[in-house]
Structures are given as structure tokens and as C-alpha cells.
């Protein structure tokens, strides 16, 4: 869940040098459960644990992260994942002229 929050933050372009950050997320807990393959009950429990540990809250489709460095440690998150694209064929080239 921490990784998902960080991934969403990275994808929406929310970057900050401060310890906390907040942004809107147009997803419900059911959407999140479907997205990461968990039950709604487990997603709710994890969100509650993040809140109880003063790491983040997720309410009314808005995430407020109180401790960005802690979420990075928990998720072992690296936004710049290198993909092996060597297996892809070369892109076709436009014919000249």
C-alpha cells in the first residue's frame, strides 16, 4: 500500500522536498483493492494502520502523507525502475520521401 501511494504520487508528478505531501486520488477503496489484488477489508485495515502510525491518511479521495521518508523505507520504493526492453523489436521506420 505504501508503494502504491508513492507510485501514484510519482505518476501524478507530485514531487516535494518537504516531509509531507497531499494529493487527490479519484479511486475508492474497492478500486484500490481490485488494483492491487486485495480485499476491501484488508485495504481498509492497511489504510487504518498507516493512519495510526502517523504515516498517511486516505479519506474523501485525498491522500495526505505525513512522513514521506518513512513510506519510502517501508515500500523500498524506487521510482526510476529500469525496464529490460531489449526483447522488443526495433520500431518500424517511415519510408523515405
LINVEN-V108554 format. One line per field, one symbol per residue. ss: DSSP state (a for helix, b for strand, c for the rest). phi: phi as a letter, one per 40 degrees, with the letter a starting at -180 (. if undefined). psi: psi as a letter, one per 20 degrees, with the letter a starting at -180 (. if undefined). A space follows every 10 residues. Layout:
ss->???
phi->???
psi->???
//
This chain:
ss->caaaaaaaaa accccccccc bbbbccccaa aaaaaaccca aaaaaaaaaa aacccbbbbc cbbbbccaaa aaaaaccccc cccccccccc ccccccc
phi->.ccccccccc ccgcbacccb aaacbcbccc ccdccbgbcd ccdcccdccc cccfcabbaf fbbbbcaddc cccccfcbcc ccccbccccc cccccch
psi->gghgghgggg hikoqqirhq qqqqolqrhg gggggjkrqh ghgggggggg ghjkgqqoql kppopinghg hgggilpohm ppqojhiqqq pqqpqq.
//
